Structure formats: C-alpha cells, structure tokens
Amino acid sequence: MSNIIFQRLDDSFDRWDELLELILASFAYMNGGIDPPSSALSLTPQSLKEKAKNEIAYIALDGDRLAGCIFCRPETASLYIGKLAILPSEQGKGIGRRLLALAEATAREHGLNVLRLETRIELTGNHATFASWGFLKTAENSHAGFDRTTSIEMRKLLT
C-alpha cells in the first residue's frame, strides 16, 4: 500500500477514458444484480469530466495505474459520497478507507460533520462494509418509477 498515491483531480487530469474504465470495472459485479441498472453505465468520459468540475474528486494511483476514485459533493448538511470505486484487483488493500478519509477531511474543510451515501438495496455486502466503516442506515429510497425500495441511505457522523 505504501506505493499508492492519492491526489485531488484538477484541470491537469486528462485520463477520463481510464477513469471510466476503472469505475465500470469496479461496478461490473452489479450488472444484472441490481434494478434499475447502475448510473455508472450511463457515464461517458465527457460526463465524468463535467462531474469532476462540479464535485470534488480524488484518485488513487498505484504507480501510473489508476487504482481507485471517489467523488464528493457538498450539500447543506452533509458531504455526499458517490462513485467510490476501487479496481477489483486492488480491493481489500485499504484504498477505499483512505479515499473515505480524504472525504472526511473534505467535509471538515466545508464545515460539514456528516458523510452521506446511497447504496442499492441488493448490495448487502456494501451495506456491511460501510457499516464497518462507521456508516449507519438512515433511510430507504425508491428510484423514479419503482414502487419498492431500491436503495438505502447511510450516514456517518464525523467526530
């Protein structure tokens, strides 16, 4: 893990195709297992670039290889965490935990003491992982057009 470098995305970043590949590889296990399908499937390199302009994003680099990312969006009372993605070959090495630590620091910089995320109802493994990182389930939500719960909201209070 010592060779992993974390950096905030800025205007000099130009590896949008690779970043999209990373997100799609990380989220691939969901394909066919969640309904509606992941919003990651509708991302393009250009829409990721726009997302990074409107949000705060960090990447994890293993040498020159993109190993992970996280997108953060300040809200009124919380910092929303989206597109936390780790290459499958890099999972379990603490990269996600380190990216969340950057999100916590970002929240504090914005005067926010809560991290918020949403995860699909079917992804019970994700629920358990986020719970082990200090997140608590706070709501159940439905995507437009669905009459059943399709996702849960989880929050972490920062101390």
N, C-alpha and C positions, 0 to 999 in steps of 0.2 A: 504494500500500500504506500510505501514511502516515495515511490516514483510517480504517484498521482498528483497532478497539479490542478488546482481549482481556480477558475477565473470568471469574472463577470463578462458577459457578452457586451461588446461595444461596436461602434461603427466600423472597426477594422476587421471584424469577423466576416468571412466570406465562404464558409463551408456549409451552406444551407442544405445542399443535397445530402451531405454526410450526416448532418444533424437529423434530417428527416429519416434517413435510413436507420439511425440509432433509435429514434422513437418508435418507428414501425417494428423494428426487431424486438425491442423491449415489450411492446404491447401485443406482439403476434399471438401469444398464448391465449389472448382473449377472443380472437377471431372465432366466430361460431359458438362462443360460450356466453356471450352477453347480448342482450336485446334491449334497446337498439344498439347497433354496432358502435364501436369507439369513434369519437370525433377525430381521433388521430388519423383515421383513414381518409378524411377529407382535407388534411393538411397538404400544402404544397411548399416548395422552397420559398416562394414569394410570401405566402401567408405566414410562414414561420418568421421570416424577416420582419414582417409587419407586427407580429405578436411580440417579438423581441423589442421593437421600438416602443410599444405601448405597455410593456411589462418589464420586470427586472428578471434577467435570466443569467444563470451560471452554468458552466460546463465543467466536466471533469476530464482531464487529459491524461492518458497513460502513454507517456512518450508523445508521439504525434497523433495517436489514435483517440478519437472521441469515445469516452467510456460511459459518460452519464450527463444528464442535464436536469434542470429544474427551472420552471417559470413561476414567478411570484407577482401577484397583482394586489397593491394596497387597496383596501376597502375602508369604509367608515370605521368599523370596529375590529377589523382583523386583516391579516395578510393571507390572501387566497393562494394556495399551492396548487399548481397544475402541471401536467406533463412531467412529473418526476419519472425519469426513465434511466435505466441502467442496462447496458449491454448484457444479454443473458450470460455471456462468458465471464463477466465482471461482477455478477451479483453475489452477495454474501461476503464481500470484502470490506464493507463499511462505507462504500461510496454514497449510498442513499442517506445514511445517517449524517455524513459530512455535508452533503448538499442541504439537508434539513437544518443543520447548524448554521449554514450561511443564510437560510431563510429566516431563522430565529434572529440573527444579527440584523438582517434587513428590516424585520418587523420592529425591532427595538429602535433602529435608526428613524423609523417613521412614527415612533410614539405609539406603536401597537403592541398589545400584550397577548394576542391570540393568533394562532395559526389555524386556518380552516382549509379543509379539502373535502372533495366528494369522491366516493369510490362506488363502483357498481355493486348492487346487492348480491350478485352471484359470486363476487370475488372475495370469498370468506378468508382466504389466505392473506389478502391485502389488509382486511379488517384486523386480523390478528397481528400482522406486522406493525401496522400503525398504532394499535393498542399498546404493543410492547415499546413503542417509541413515545408513549405518553398521551396519545390521542384518545378521546372518548367520543362515542357515538352521541350526536346531539339532535339528529333529525332523520326522517325518511322522506325521500322525494320521488316524484314521478316525472319522467320526461314528457314533453308535449305529446298528446295523443295516446298515452298509456293510462289505464285505469288501475294499475298496480304499482307497487314500489319498484323503482328501477335503480335507485342509488341511495346511499346513505351519506349524511354529512358527518364529519368528525372534526373535532376541535382540540387544540392543545393550548392550555393556559401557560403562558411563559411566566416564570417566577423571577 
